[in-house]
Amino acid sequence: MANDFVHLHTHSEYSLLDGLGRVKDLVKEAKRLGHTALAITDHGAMHGAVEFFRACKAAEIKPIIGVEAYQTLWGRKMDGRDPQMDKENYHLLLLAKDMVGYRNLLKITSRSHLDGFYYKPRIDHEYLAAHAQGLVATTGCLGAEVPQLLSQGKEKEAYERLGWYVDVFGKENFFIELQEHHIPELQQVNKVLVPWADKFGLQLLVTNDVHYVREQDASPHEVLLCVQTGALLTDEKRMRLSDQSYFLKSRAQLEDTFRPFIDLPPSAFDNSLRIAEMCAVDLEDPTYHLPDLPIPEGFTYETYLRHLTEEGLRRLYGERADDPDLQERKERELRIIHEMGFDVYFLIVADLCNYARSRGIWWNVRGSGAGSLVAYCIGITGLDPLKNNLIFERFLNPGRVNMPDFDLDFPDDQREEMIRYTVEKYGNDQVAQIVTFGRMKARAAIRDVGRVKAISLDDVDRIAKMIPAIPGKPVTIKDVLTEGNEFYNPDLVALYEKEEWVRDLLDTSMQLEGVARHSGIHAAAVIVADKDLTEYTPLMRGTKSTVTETVTQYEFPILESIGLLKVDFLGLSTLTVLREACRLIKERRGIEYRLDNIPFEGEEARPAFELLSSGEVSGVFQVESQGMRRVLTEMKPSSFEHIIATISLYRPGPLEYIPNFIRRMHGEEDVEFKHPKLEPILAETYGICVSGDAQIMDARTGQRYRLAELGELDELWVQGVDEQWQPSVGRVTHWIDSGVKPVYRVRTRSGAEVKITADHRLLTESGWQPLCDLEPGDYIATPKALFGPETTPVETDRRKLRVLAYLLGDGSLASMAAVDFVSKDKALVDEYVRCLAAFPDVRPSFTQQVRGVVRVGVAKASDADPYHAPNSLLAWARELGLKHPPGSRPGGLRSHEKFVPAFVFALGKDEIAFFLASLWDCDGYAGPRLWHYKTISKQLAHDVQTLLLRLGIRSTIYESTYSRGDAASAARTGYQVTVYDTARLAEVLQPFMVSEKRARPGNGQDSITIERQSFVAEVEQAWDGSFRALMDAHGIDRQHFTPRGRRRERISTRVVEPLVETLPLPETER
């Protein structure tokens, strides 16, 4: 059986620079092996416990939480620091049976760091005995106490110490652990321990000392150890493991490993399953653990918050405090805050702000928290949310699934004082700073590996600098080597293919890239709990740079997810500069400015706006970037609202509408509201909407609907996958309101985008995974094709489709009431004129332009028609949204605004092919190996990609930035929809084309890839012969199975398909 073993001695990457196993990779491999459970037992720390727990749950295998702790020598206290007696230590494997055991692990791990750290985080025997409840323990690896004593010839002492462990843990919770890694001393230890099991009535347990995932990871793991020790790979005396066996083995492999050295009963392997059954913990915590706050007698948190809010309301609003609107807003906010259990949270933050106020410390609240009237009234924020039309529900609403978060900025030279106050208020044991992990990014990995392999510094630096270093947008080595990626570097690829040392350097670096390298301290975050933090998280010692005495071993997203309060004490130099500037103004001018009386409106603020408009804003927070300076100099802001709008618009999405905003602000462009009801909403942004809405496609009809329209539908059918991961269609039967959550934009390598929440599950090769567990570079399933009607349900005039496609491709729509087609291809001009006959009340007009370009306009066929009545083509274009209402400026869509009208998506396949062929005739390229369609409209590019999927043709959208030739003009982004399956696309589109592209051959084929390692492993199980014999029998090149071939992460399905047809490879086939 494949599932008759569980690995219980497993080191992940959080055994820093000692373990190479990334959590997701370990879990994925255990799942592939058919194991039903897996343990994590990192050296002396539990950094990865919750991440591991969730990864196992997502993969539907049982997580077992443990640690390989360090232990002092017998009789030595953990606080001992004697260089002779306390430098040495033992290893100790501990696993949590239940939640009591898990909390004891938290305490053991924390104490070892806080009180027992001397070279390693250690505990003594006394502390272990006091916290043994709920734990399973073993005799451990060769570095553990009993094996060490046996190796030293101290058999009697080892026998006595074994008895001590049995007394502490009980026979049912203590096991004789056996490992085999070709270490002579270990083999001798095993031969002593096996008979001792009978003497003590103990069970045997086989483990493997896992330090990496797969056997081929042994070489990069050696490099990792060299990074840890500073050694070269060529050093003979460097630290190294005994052999290449420290990976996740199957039971059969383990049995083969032990068989030459010792005869073990099956129970030695079966007991791994027994222990897995004994262990059951749940690390999810749905409750919040907010600290208690002293409040005046006679109040509850709810009533005290109400009391402070009422006081502030009257102080700030005076006679207006009793206005019905104000009272309704106040009551609504207080009700929601109380119902969600956050009364004390608001009081805690208010207390911090009151302390800052009493000490003359400036602070500022950023983010959606400024939208709370309650926060304004109790002194947390200084901005009137009513005056500034701020919405409380953006900060807190009943559908929110996590704790609210006030972003508090303090002067960077007074941040430490705020943290010290928090520690004094709630106690050292309830307040800690938070760990972060530095990971081997691409350049760092290359430099680390280059040093270990003794490659010259100049050569390593030259290769490393070929990887772009973009703040906030990490680039991987794989990105740079992948053709079509925006960071693709052909020069590096050429070196990679030509130079063996470059290939070896990059291949090894890619295997280490992203692995945790060291721990650090979060720049701002502090955790505050209602009781000792070791009830919730393991702790470790603070450093010289930390304010708190302790640091959590879990990172902040984990801590927040288990209900702990995170407070961000952000040190902002801008506040320090402001404070010092105001101090100097008072000294020299006698004018006292505070944060709450600095003028930001009216005549006093005019010089500030003049300075902003000049672009001289170096050092000014949020507006000092080159792009923002350009916007400010063009906008010439004159009010606080202009600054708000600038910062709101300067982000992906609304960024492209900044020129419109500026023109409308200065009266150079008419302000247009698509509907009168939008005017009060969009008035401040001159009719420009800065957010969008999602759409859903009905899988039967192809119709697309906005979320707000779904309630009007009788039924909706959506596309998904069935249990065999095959495309299927299902009817939506229920809607579930999961509340308001942060939404993330996910973009695949193909350029397709989707907006989803962090808990939305996506199909991966390891099963369904929530977005929060995935990282850039992970593979997710996308449909081979989109369902929709095979034929068009209502007869469609293809002439109109052709006109529409030509206008989207080469049409000029922005000028007043004009609807013009522009081309120099005579065949296209003639075809457009022919298709205009679908609009009987128009006749073509021709304007000859430079370089043989012809502009085809339309005029009314009869002078008898009313002058102001639009012709049928113009009316149709307005109906489709391509032209704007009469009198609008511009009169219709500009090139970057074009889109495919909704009705096209509901057409049958032939009509969609006809439409796309017409588009491609205009702006498309057709070559033997690739076809592409270029546009500067992002929406049009994505619409074309969607329509291609209706035909079962995959495509990739590439983005590029280009200058418009005018130095004063902003650069534009172009979009190229590229298809590599040219044979299929040519077959589908060319019958409907009229340009010379209809005769161009297409011989390219599309290819998707699958994970190579799982495929190779399944082939190895299904094929008994050699790989040469496999190649002879089935035609698959054996290079795919060589060590170098296996380094490549993916393999083409075209290579795999012949084997799937002849060998039993069910997982690969799926």
N, C-alpha and C positions, 0 to 999 in steps of 0.2 A: 504493500500500500504506500501511496505517496504522502499521506497525511498522518503517518504514525510516529512523528517526532516533532519536538518543539525546541527551538534554540533558546536557552535560558542564560547564556553568557555572551552578551552582544554589546559591542562598543560602537557608538555612532560617531559622527563628526564632532559631537560635543565632548568627547574625550579629546580635547584640543590638541591638534598636530600628532595624535596617536591613532585615532580612529578615522577612517576615510569614508565610512558608510553614511551617506546622506539618509535621513530618516525615511523619506518617500521611497528611495531606492531599496532600502532594507525591507520595508513592508512589501513593496512590489515583488521582490525576489522570493520572500517567504510565501506570498500568495501563489507565485508561479510554481513553487515546489509543492504546493498543495498543503502547506502547513496551516493548521487551524489557529495557531497562537504564536506569539513572538514576544520576547522580553527585551527590555533596554536596560543595560547595566553599565553606565559610563563610569569612568574613573573619578571617584570622589565628588561627583556633582550630578545634579538632576536637571540641567538646563533644558533638555529635550523631552522631558516626561510628558507634558501636556500635548505638545506637537505630535509626539509619537502615539499617544493615546488616541488622538483624533484621526491620525493617518490610518491606524489599525481599524478603527471603527468604520471609517469610510471604505476600507477594503474588505470589511466583514471578516476580519480575523481578530482574535481575542488579544488585547494588550496586557502585558504583564510588566509592572513597574518595579524597577529595582535599581541597585547601585553596587558598584564594586568599590567598597569603602577602603580606607587605609586605617590601619590599627597600630597602636603603640606596642612595643615589646612588653612581655608579661611583667606586671608589677610597676610599669612606668605610667605616670599620670599624663593626661593629654596636654597639660600646660607645661610639661618638662621641656627644657631647651638645652640640655647637656649635649655638647658636640659629639661625645663618645657614645652615650647611652640612647640618645633620642633621634639620631640621624636616620637610623634604620627603621623600617616599618614593615608590616605585613599587609597583604590584600585580604579582603573579606567580601564574599558574594552574599547579598541580601536581597530578598524579593518580598513584596508586599502581598500578604494573603487577603487582607481586607482593608477597610478605611482606617482602622486603628493602626495597622501595620504601615499604611501609607503615611499617616501623620508621624509615626515614629521614625520613618525614613526621613521626613522633612526635618525632624529635630536632630537626628544623628548627623545628617549632612550639614545642617546649619552649625551645630556645635563643633564639628570637626574643622570648619573654616574659621569660626569666631574665636574658639578657645584652644583648638588643637593644631593650628597651622604651624608646622615647622618643616620646611621643605615640601611637605605634602599636608593636606587637611586630614588629621588623624583623630580617632576616638580611642579611649582606653577601654579595658575590659569591664570595668565597673559601670561606665556609662552605657555600654552595650547591653549588659545584663539588665539594667534598669529600663531599657527601651526595646526589649526583645519581643514583647507581645505583638501578635499579628504578623510576624515575620517568618519567612522560610530562609534557612541559611545552609551553606554547604562547607565542605573542607576546602573548597576553593581551588585556584590554579596553583602552579608551582611556587608562586610568590606568597601564598597564604601561610598561616602559622604552622599548622600540622605538617604540610609538605616540606616547609623550610626546615623544621626541626629534624624530620627524617633525612633530608638531604645532608644535614650537618652531623648525622650519626647519633642524634639524641633521641633514640627510639623510645626510651622510657618516658622522657618528658613529653614527647609527642603523644604517647598513649594517654598520659594523664590529662593533657590539654584537650584531647578529643573527648574525654569523659566530661570535662568542664562544659564544653559546648553542648553536649547531649543534655546535661543538667539544665542549662540555661534555656535551650530552645525546645527540648522534648524530642523523643525519638521520632514522632510523627512529622516534625518540622525541620529535622536536620538530616542531610544526605551526604554520602561519600561521593565526592565529585571526581570524575575520571576524565582526563584529557590525553590526547596523543598528538604531539607535534614534532616527533623525531628528536626528542631531547632525552639522552640517556638517563639523566637524573630523574626525569619525570616517569620514565618507564619503571625504574626501580621503586619509586614512591607508589605507583599504582599497584605493584605486586605486593606491597605491604598493606595498603589500604583495603584491598578486596577482602582478604580474610578477616580484617578487623571489623568489617561490616557485620559479619556473622556474630562476632564476639559482643558487639554492642547492640545487636538487633536493629541495625540500620539498613536502609536501602541504598543501592548503588545508583548513580546518576551520571550518564555520559553527557558531556558538553563539548562544544568547540569554542575556542577562545577567539570569537569573531572580531576582526578589526577592519574588514572591508567586505564588500558585497559578493563579488564574483572572483573566481580563481585568477582571471586575467588582471584583476586590480592589484595583484601583489607587487608588480613593478612600480606603478605610481605610488603605492603605499610606502615602498622603500624610499622614494624621493621625499615623501611627506615626513618620514622620520628624520631624514637628513636636514630638512628645513627646520625641524624642531631642535635638533642638536647642533646645527651650524656646520655639519660635516659635509664632505664631498662624497659623491657616490663611489669614487675610486678608493676612498680610505679603507684600508683593510680592517682597522680596529673600530670602525664606526658601529653605533648601535644598530642591530638588525634583528628581525625575528628569525626563528630557527629554520623555517622553510616557507613554502607558499601555500600552506594549508589553512590559513586563518580566515576562511570565508564561510558563507552560509552553505553548508553541505546538506545533501539529502541523507536520509537514514542509511541507504545502501552504501553511499560513499563513506559514512562514518564506520559502518560495520567492516568495510574493506580496510579502513585505516587501522582499526584495532586488531583485526584478525591475526596478523603476523606476530603480534607482541603479547597478547593476552586473550584468554578465552572468556568472554563475558556472556552472562545469561541475557535473554531478550528483555528481561525486566529492567536492566540497566538503561536501555533505550526507552522502554515503555514508561518509565517513571517521569520522563519529561512531560508526558501527557498527563500523568497523575498530578504533578505539581501545577500544571496549567489549569486543571479542573479545580484545584484547591484555591486558586487565586481569582479574586473578583473585586475590582475597585471601579469607582466611577469618579472621574476627575472633573466632570461638568458640575457647575454650581449655579443654579438659577437665581439665587438670592443675592442681595447687595449687602456689603459689610461696611457700612459707613460708621465712622467713629462717633462716640457720644460727645456732646458739647454741653458744657455747663450753661444753664439758662436761669433766669430769675424764678424764684419759687412761685408756684401757682400757675405756671404756664406749661403747656405741652409744646412740642416743636411746632405743631400746627398753629396753635393760638398765638405763640410768640412771633412766628413769621407774619401772621395776620396783623398783630399789634404793630410791628415795625413797619409794615407796608402802609397801614393807615396813617401812621405818623408821617412817613415820608411823602405820602400822597398830599397831605394838607400842607406840608412845608413847601413842596415843589409846585403845586397847582393852585394853592390858595382857594379862592371862591369857586374855582372850576372843579374842585375835588368831588363835589356832589353831582356833577354832570352824569346823566344816565350812561353815556358812552364810556366815560372813564370808569364808572362803577362796574359796568358789565365786563369791561376788559380786566379789571382787577379781580373780580370774582371768578371769572373763567380761568385766569392764570393760577390763582390760588387753588382752585378745585383740581386742576390737572396736576399741579405740583404735589398736592396731598395724595391724590389717588395713585400716583406713581411712586409714592414713598420718598420724595426728594425734599421734604421740608427741611430736614437737617442739613442736606447738601447746600441749599441756599444760605442757611445760617452759618455754615462753616466757611463758605467763601466770603460772606459778608464780614465775618470775624477777621479774616485775613486782611480784607480791605480796611477795616476799622483800625487794625494795628498799623498798617502802612500809613494811614492818615495821621494817627497819633504820633508817628515817628517822622513825619514830614517826608515820607517816601512816595514818590510819584508812581502811579500805575495806570495802566490802560487795559481795557478789555477789547479784544478783537473777535471777529466772527459773529455767528448768529446769536450769541448770548446777549448782544446789545439790543436785541428785539424784545427783551422782557421788561414789562412795566414794573413787575415786582422787583427785579434786579435794580432798576433805576431808583425805585423808592427806598430800598434798603441800603443804597450806597455802593453797590457793586459797580455799576456803570455810571457814566456821566453824560450820556446822550439820551435825549428825550425820544423814546420810540414812537410816540404819537406824532410829534412834529415831523419826524423823518420817515413816517409811513413804514415802520419796521414791523415784521410779523413774528409774533411769539412762537407760532407753530413750526417755524423753521428751526427753532432751538429745541423745543420740547413739545411733544404731542403724544397722545395715548398709544399710537402705533409704534413709537420708538422702541427699539429692542435693546438699546444700550444706554449707559448713563450719559446725561448731558455733560458738557465740557466747556467751562469758561476758560478762554485763552488769556492768561494774565501776563502782561508785560511789566517788568520792573527795570529800573536803571541797573545796568550790568554791574555797577560797583556796590549795589545794595541788595542784590538777589540773595546772597548768602545769609544776610540778616533775616530775610523772610523765611528761609528754610529753617534756620536755628529757632525762630519763634515757633514754627510748626512742631519741631522736635520737643521743645519745652512744653508746649501745650498738650500734646498727646502721648509723649513718652518715647524713649529710644526704641523700645521693643515694638512700637506700632508705626514707626515712620522709617522709611528707607528710600535711598535712591535706587535706580533701576539699571540693570545690566543691558548692554548692547553687544553685538558681535561684529568684529571686523572680519570681513570675508575676503578670500583671495579673488580680487577682481582680475580682469584679463591681463593688464599690464603687470600687476604685482605677481601674478602666477608665473608669467614669463620670466620675470627677473629672479624669482625664487628658484625656479627650475633651472634657469641658465646658470645660476651660481652653483647649485648642487652638481650640475653636469660639467662644471669647470669650463664653460664657454666664455670667451673673452667678453669683458664688460661692454666694449664698444659694439660688438656684434649683437649682444642681447639688447642693448639700448636701442640700436637701430631697428630691430624687429619689434620691440615693445612700442616704439613711437609710431609704428604703422597701425596701431589700434587707436581709433579716436577716443579721446578723453573728454566726454561731454557731461558737465555737471547735471545731475538729476536724470540722466538718460544713459545708464550703463550699457556699454557695447561689449558683446562677447566675441571671443576669437572666432566662433562659428559664424557669427554675423558677417565678419569681414571676409571669410572664406566662401560664403554662399552667394553664388551669382543671383542677381535679382534683389538681394537685400540692399537697403538704402546705404549701408556702410561697406558694401562690397569693395574690396581693394584688389584689382587684378595684379598689381605688382607683388603683393604679398603671396597671392596664389601662385604666381610664376616661381617665386623663391621656394614655396612649399613643395611644388612639384619637381623642381630641379635639384634642390640641395637636401641631402639626407639629414644633415644636422638641423636644418630649419624644420623639416617635417617631424623629426623626433622631438624637438623642443616644443613645437606647437601641439602635437598630439598629447604629450605628457601634460602640458599646461592645461589643455582642455579637460583632462581627467581630474585635475586639482581645482580648476576654476570654480569659484562659488563656495568652496568649503570654508567653514568657520576657522579662522586663523588665531584669533585672540579675543579676549573679552575686554569691554570698555564700559564707560558710564554714560548713560543718556544725558544729553546736554541740559535738559530742562526738567524732566519728569521726576516727581516724588510720589511714592505710594503711602497712603494713610489708611489704617485699618481699625476695626473696632476692638481688636484684641491682639495678642502676640502674633506677629506676622508669620511665625513658624507654624501656625495653624493652617496657613494657606499656601505658603511658598517657602522653598529653601532659601537661606540667606548665605552671604559670604562677607568677608571683611571689606570695609571701605578702604580707599587708598588715600594718599596725601591730598589728592585733589577733591575728595568728596567732603561734603559737609556732615552728612549722617555717618553714624558709626558702622552701619550695615548697608549692603547692596543686595537686592533680590537676585536670585539665580534665574528667574523667569523674566522674559522680556515684557514690555508694557502691553502689547496687544493681548497676550495670554492673561496678564494680571487683570486687565479690564474685563476680559471675558468671563472671569470667575468671580466678578462682583466687587473688586477692590476699587477704591477711590484713587484716581490719578489726578494730581494737581500739577499743572505745568507752570513752573516759575521761570519764565523766559527772561533772560538778561538782554536788554535792548539798549545798545549804546546811544541810539537816537534820543531816548528819554534822558540819559545822562547828559548829553549835549544840550538838550532843551533846558534841563534844570540848571546847568551851569551858565547857560546864556542868560536865563532869567535872573540868576544871582548877580551876574555882572551888570545887567541893565539896572537892577535895584541900586547897586553900589554907585554906578556912574550917572544914572538919570533920575534916580529916586522914584522910579515906577515899579510897583510890585506886581509881577505876573505869577499866577499859579496855573496849574494845568486846567483849572475850571474857569479861568477868566482870560485866557489868551484869545484875542479877537480872531475869528475866522470868517466874519461877514462884515459888510459895510465898508466905509471909507478907510477905517484903520487897517483893514486887511488888504487894501488895494496894492500896496507895494509887494506883498507876498505873492499875489497873483501875477504881477508883472514879472517877478523873478521866475516863477514857474513857467510863464509864457516864453521867457528868454531861452529856456533850455539849460540854464546854468544851475543844475540841480545835483551836482556831485555830492554824495553823502546824504541826500535826502531819501529817507526810507520809502521804498516801493516805487519810486518814480525815477531812479537814477540810471536805469538801463538805456542803451542807445535807442531802442525802439520806442520806449516811453517818452524819451526826450523829443523825438521826432513828432510824436502825437501831440505833446504839449505845445510845441512851437507852432504847429498847424492849427490847433484848437483855440489857442489864446484863452484859457479858462478865466472866468471872472466871478465865479461863485463856487461855494462849497459843493453844490450839487454837481457841477461840472467835474470836479475831482472825483466824486463818488462814481459818476458815470464812466469816467476814463478808466479807473481801476477795475470796474465791473466788466467793461467791454474788452479790456486788454487780456484776453485769454482765448484759448482755442474755441472756435465756433463763432462767437460774435465779433472776433477780431477783424474779420473781413468787412464788417459793416461800419468800422470806425470812419472811413472817408465819407460815407453817407451821413453819419451822425454830425460830423464837422460841417459838411455843406448845409445840412438842415439847420444846425445851430446858428450859422451865419446868414441864413435866409437865401442861400444859393440854390436850394433844392426844396421843392414843396414837401411839407409833412403830410404823409398819407397814412390813414388808419383803415385797415382792411374791413373793419366793422365799427360802427359808432360806439359799441360797448367797450371797445379796446382803448378808446381815447383816455378815460381816466387812469387806465392801467399803464399805458405806454407814453403818456404825455411827457414825462420827465426825460424819456430817451427818444423823443421826437418820432414816435411811431415804430421804433426799431425794437424787435423782440430779442432778448438775450438768452432765451432758453427754448427748448423744443419739446416735442412729444413723441412717444414711441408709436410704431405702427405694427399691426398684426395682419398676416395674409391668410385668407380662407383657402385651405388646401384644395377644395373642390372647384371654386369659382375663380381663384386667382385674384379676387378683389382684395384691396388693402383697406384696413380700417384703423382709425385712431382709437386710442383706448376709450376716449369719451363716447365714441359711437357704438361701442360693443353692447351696451345695455339696450339698444334699440333693435338688436338682431334676434330673430326667433331661434337660430342656432348658428353655431360656428364650428367648423372642422379645422383642426390644425395638424401640421405634419410633425411626426416624431419618429422614434425607433421602437421596435418591438423587443422581446426578450432575447432574440438572436441578433440584436443590433442591426436589423434591417429596417429600411425606411417604411413607415406605416402612417396611416391617417386615423385620427380619433376625434370623436365629437366632444366638445367641451360641455360638461354637465354641471359643474359647480365653479363659482368664483370664490376665492378665499382672499379676504383683505388682510394682508400681512403687515399693514401699517406703512409708515413713511420710513424709508431706510436710505442710507447713502447709495448712490448708483455709480457704477464704474463702467467706463467705456473699454470694451475688450476688442482688440484688433488682431486679426490673424495675419499670418505672413501673406496670405492672398489679398490683403487689403480690406477684406470684409470686416464690418464693425457691428457690434451689438452692445446695447446698454443693459446691464444686469446688476443685481445686488450681490454682496459678498457671499451669501449663503446659497445662491443659485447653483444648481448642480449641472456640470458639463460632462459629457461622455468622453472618457480617456481610454487608452489601451489597458488601464488598470481598473476600469469600471467607472461608475459615476463619482465625480469629485466636486466638492463645492469650490467656487472661484477662489475663496480665501486660502485654499490649500495648494493652489497652482502658482506657478512662477512664469515670467517671460521665458520662452524657449520650450515650455511643455507643449505636448501635442494634444489637441482636442479634435473630436469628430465633427466634420461638417458634411452636409448632404451632397451626394453625387449629383442630385437633381432635385428640383422643386416640383411638387405636385401641382396640378392645375387642370383645367379642361383640355381634352385632346383636340377638340374642335371648337370653333367659335359658335356659341349658342344662337347668336343673332347675326344675320348676313351683314358683312362689313364691306364697304366700298374700298377696295385696296388702293384706289387712286388717292383717297383722302389719307390713307396710311402713308403713302409715298410722300405726299405733300408735307405731312407732319414730320416725317423723318428728315426730309431735306431741310425744312426750316430749323429743326433742332441741330442739324449738322452744319449747314452753311447758310442759315437764315439770319437776317437782320431784323430784329423785333423791337428794339428799344426806341426807335424814332416815332414819335407821335402816333398816327394811325396807320403807318406804313407796315406792310407785311412783305418783305423782299427776300428773294433767294439770290445768292451771289455765287457764281462759279465760272471757271474758264473751261470746264469740260463740256464740249458740245453735246455729248450723249446725255449728260445729266440735265442740261438746259432744255433740250428737246423733250426729255421725259417729264420734266416739271411742267412744261407748257401743256403737254398732253394730259397730265393728271389734273390740271386746273379746270378741265371740263367738268369735274365733279362739282364745281361751284358755278352754276349756269349764269349768275348775274355778274360775273367778272370777266375781264379780258386782260391779257398780259400787256405790259409795257416794258420796253427794253432800254437800258442805259449802258452804253459801251464805256468801260473804264480802262485804266492802264493795264498793260501786260496781258491783254486779251481777256480780261475779266468782264463778265456780263452781269449786270444787276437786273433781275426780272421782278418788276413790281406788278401790281394789279390796279386796274381802274374799273369803275362800274361799266357794265356792258351797254347800258342805256342811259342817256342823259335825262330820261323822264323820271328816273328814280329820285326820291327826295334827297336833297344835298346832304343833310346831317345824318341820314340813316346809314349805318355801316353796311358794307357789302357782306355777303354770306361768309367769305373767308375770314374777314376781320371779326365778325360776330362769333364764328366758331373758335377762333384763336382766343377771344376773350372768355368764352365759355370754358375753355380748357385751362385758363389761367396763364396763357402765354402772352397775352396782351392785357394791359391794364385798362380801367374804365376811362371814358372820354375825358380829356383835359389833364390826365396824369402826366407827370414828368419823372422818370422816363415813361414812354408810352407802353413799354412792355419789358420782357425779360432781357437783361444783358447776358452776355455770353457765360459769365460765371454763375448765373442764376438759373440756367435752363434745367429742365427736368422732364421725365417721361410722364405724360398724363396718366391718371389712374386707370382709365378704361383699357389701356394697352395690356396691362397685367392680367386682365380677364379674358384675353383673346386665346384662341387655340394655337397649337404649335406652328402650323403653317403660316398663320398671320404674323406671329411673333418672328418667325424666320424671315418673312417678307419685310417686316419693319426693320429688323437688324441689318438685313442686306442693304436696305436703302440708306441706313445710317452709315454703314461701312463704305458704301459707294462714295460718300462725301468725305468724311474725315478719317477713314480707316486705312490701314496699311495691310497688304497681303503679301506674305513671303513664304518660301517653302517651309521654314522651320517655325516661324511665329507670325501671327496676325495681331495687330493691336489697333485700338481705337483711342484717339487722343482728344481731350477736352480740358477746359479750365474750370468746368463745373463739377464739383465733388459729387453733388447729387446725381447728375447725369451719369457719371462714371459708375456709381453704385447701382443706379437703375439698369444700366446696360449689363452689369455683372449679374444682377438678379434675373433679367430676361434670358441671359445665356444659360443660367441654371435651369430655367424652365425647359430648355432644350437638352439638358443633361450635359452641358459643356462647362467645365471649370475654367476660371480665369483668375488672373492676379492683377491687382491695381498697384501700380508704382507711382510714387509722387516725386516731383522734381520742382525746384524753385528756379524761376528765371526772371531776369530783369526786363522791364518794359521799354528799355532804351532811354528813358528819361530819368536822370539822377534823382529828381525830386519825387518821382513816383515810387510807391511801395512795390517791392518784389511780389510776384504772383506765383501761385502754385499750380502746376499742371498735373493732370492725372492721365495715366496710360493704362487702359484695360487690355491686358496681354493674354493671348490664348496660345498655348503650345500644341494643343491637339488640332493642328491645322488640317489634317486629313479629314477629320470629322466636321470641323467648321466649314471648310470649303464645300463638302458634300451637302451641307444643309443650306448654306447661304447663296452659293454661286448660281443656282438655278434662277434666283430672283434678282440678280444684279444686272446692271446695264452698262457699267463702266468696263474698262479693259481688265479690271481685277477679276472678272468672272472667268478669265482664261488662265489665271496664274495657278500653277500646281501647288498643292499643299501636301506635304508628306510627313509632317511632325506628328508625334503621338504623345498623349498625356501619360504621365506616370505618377502614381501616388506611392508613398513609402510606408513601411511598417517598421516596428522596432526590431532591429537585427538580433539582439541577444535572445529574446523569447523564441524567435523563429529558429535560430541555430539550436537552442536547447531542445525544441520539439523535434527537429530533424534528428538530433543525436539519439533521442529515445525511439524514434520510429525506424531508424536505419542501422543495421548491424554491421555493415561493411565499412570499408575505408572511404574517404572523401574522393579519392581518385575513381573508385568503383562507382560512387554516386554520380560523378561527372560523366563517366562512360555510359551509365544506364539512363540518365535523365537529362544530360546536357547542361547541367548547372556547373559553372566554373568553380573549381575547388578553392580558388583564391578568396571566395566569400567566407571560407571557414578557417583560413590561416590566422595567426595572431594579429597580423597587420590588418587583414580584412575585418576581423572582429572589432577592431578599434572604431570602425565607422559605426555611428549610432543607428543609421537607418539603412534599409535595403528596399529596392524597387519591387513593386508587386509584379512587374513584368518578368523579373528574374524568378520570383517565387511561384508564379502560377503553374508552371509545368510540374513542380513537385506536389502542389496541392491536389492536382488532378490524379496523381498516382500513389501518393503516400497518405497514411492516416494522420492528417495535421489539422484537427478540428479547431484549435485556437487560432492558428494562422488563417484558416479559411474564414473564420468569423471576422 
